[in-house]
Amino acid sequence: MLIDIRRVSKIYNEGKESEVRALDDVSLRIDYGECTTILGHSGSGKSTLMNILGCLDIPTYGDYYLAGEAVSEIPPSKLSSIRNRQIGFIFQGFNLIPGLTAYENVELPLIYRGMPRGERHDLCVQSLAEVGLEKRMDHRPTELSGGQQQRVAIARALAAKPPIIMADEPTGNLDSKAGADIMKKLISMNDNGSTVILITHDLHLAKAAKRIITISDGKIISDEPVSEDERRAVLEGDAV
Amino acid sequence: MTIFRTTKMAFKSILHNKMRSILTMLGIIIGVWSVITLVSVIQGVQRQTMEAYSRMGSNIINAYWGTYGSGEKDITDDFFDECASLKKYILGVTSTNSSNITAKYKSKTLSRSRVYMASDTFDICMGTNLASGRSIGYADIKNKVKVCVLGSYPAKEFFGLENPIGKQIRLGGVYYTVIGVYESQYNNSEWSTDNIIAVPRTCQRSLGVSNGNNGDFNIKCKDKESLDMAMFLLNTWLTQHLPQNNSYHSVYSNQQWQEQEQEALDMFTLVVAGIAGISLLVGGIGIMNIMLVSVAERTREIGIRLSIGAKRKDIITQFLIEASVISACGGVIGIVLGAVTSAMLSSAFFQAVYLPSVFIIILAFAFSVALGVFFGFYPANKASKMQPVDALRNN
């Protein structure tokens, strides 16, 4: 089992009047190679769940086993290495570094990984070309549109072909055509063996995955597979 | 992540925030600048003093005395005799008293020349060298011959390109024949030791100069051992020959003066360097301040870096290098400004260009980098400890 969280809760301001249970006793297992959507409204706790799954945050209670290993036991430097090599994040807010160009943003995780320059260059150029930004490599984020920034973020996440891809509303800032391209890209990554976890509030988009986990008020309320017919309908329809 | 990459990134970030970086550097610049300027000016003063001493030559004793009462016996001649009897140790002795006597040649007048009552060993005791002619000799003194040796300044002022030897100048109305000219010791200016005129000491009375019962002498000894011996003997002699109750005397060696002067200057250097060090410290606190702001401002960036796989070490290195680069740049600018300022000050005060010593440059540079590392560490460490998601949430 790749991802196994047991009775995980995330509570902010615990014990105070302003206490918020972003996640409430959630248990969830995701296997290698799955393509899963976590569906929920804004404030349902889906982003909190992704942050915990992506080792960006630690749960207040409960355990998280990543590939059989308890995440709470993993030392910080190894956790950094997991974020760097195993997980590709696509954040809702792009999270690009303003002072760096598109190329440099894509390159940064590869630098942290210690990859040699030549190899880095090839991967960056290829990855940016795949999202159609080969002509914008030297632009800074402020010189790019929202959709282009999102595509830079996607290129950064996918450049090194990570085994796990987590995407938080990846098409939120894109028009339907560009959104469909991105979805197809994620699905093809899944077809090539990557585990894909997609977070969205859009039920239609959610059906592009093979499994939909619905979350509301910090609890999982349903966990169902998507039928092949439904899935094909979404993927083949132009407006994803 | 290599140091080279990180350094490049640090430079980029510094250039990105030009105004902030310059303001941060300012503290270091002013600190290093003042340290370098002050220390090298003091070293210049030190060098000047030591040069003055070495011009006088080594193994010189300075002896002076005085009596309070009137009608005491003048022991000057006896003192010369005593020194002559100590030939084993003493090479020469001359009075270092000088007077302001107006000197005239034709229509030219010099009123600030120092006139020395010289002995026949004036040159070795005062460290003067002849440029031409001869010095005052034994016979000149014995026969009170009205001759003089000019320093390079009066020689130049009076005679220009003429040959001064054999010409007559007037000192206090009396004609003196120029028999020699000294080499320039310093910069040939009116206020320097080049503005001197030496006359036989026995001519003192005819010039109307009186030292009363005071004396101030330079005594040249053969070597270090002779100097110690002569000091002891002369001190004993003076104690015996001066009236016990109303006189004072002192026998000093040049070396002693030199050591004391050196000590005083060293002390002064320490004090000044300490004060300048405080300004460097303030500069360092400025760096820490700005690094804290920079970390706070860039919390989100740190979050992004952490979430895409930067290790704590990478974050710390990045901010540390940023702080060190800022302070090193400040250090270099401060060193350049300090070098220029001390060159300008030394050429104005000493007529010579003194640059700061390599030691002080290296020290200032190392210190400013160390400041950057020291004061950059706290904020860098703080930044690296954040949970990625907490840093990301920060806006």
Chai-1 contact restraints between the chains, C-beta under 6 A:
chainA,res_idxA,chainB,res_idxB,connection_type,confidence,min_distance_angstrom,max_distance_angstrom,comment,restraint_id
A,N51,B,V389,contact,1.0,0.0,6.0,A-B,restraint_1
A,L56,B,S307,contact,1.0,0.0,6.0,A-B,restraint_2
A,L56,B,P388,contact,1.0,0.0,6.0,A-B,restraint_3
A,L56,B,V389,contact,1.0,0.0,6.0,A-B,restraint_4
A,D57,B,V389,contact,1.0,0.0,6.0,A-B,restraint_5
A,S77,B,K311,contact,1.0,0.0,6.0,A-B,restraint_6
A,S80,B,G309,contact,1.0,0.0,6.0,A-B,restraint_7
A,S80,B,K311,contact,1.0,0.0,6.0,A-B,restraint_8
A,R83,B,G309,contact,1.0,0.0,6.0,A-B,restraint_9
A,N84,B,G309,contact,1.0,0.0,6.0,A-B,restraint_10
A,N95,B,I304,contact,1.0,0.0,6.0,A-B,restraint_11
A,I97,B,E301,contact,1.0,0.0,6.0,A-B,restraint_12
A,I97,B,I304,contact,1.0,0.0,6.0,A-B,restraint_13
A,G99,B,H16,contact,1.0,0.0,6.0,A-B,restraint_14
A,P109,B,I308,contact,1.0,0.0,6.0,A-B,restraint_15
A,P109,B,G309,contact,1.0,0.0,6.0,A-B,restraint_16
A,I111,B,M1,contact,1.0,0.0,6.0,A-B,restraint_17
A,Y112,B,M1,contact,1.0,0.0,6.0,A-B,restraint_18
A,Y112,B,G309,contact,1.0,0.0,6.0,A-B,restraint_19
A,Y112,B,A310,contact,1.0,0.0,6.0,A-B,restraint_20
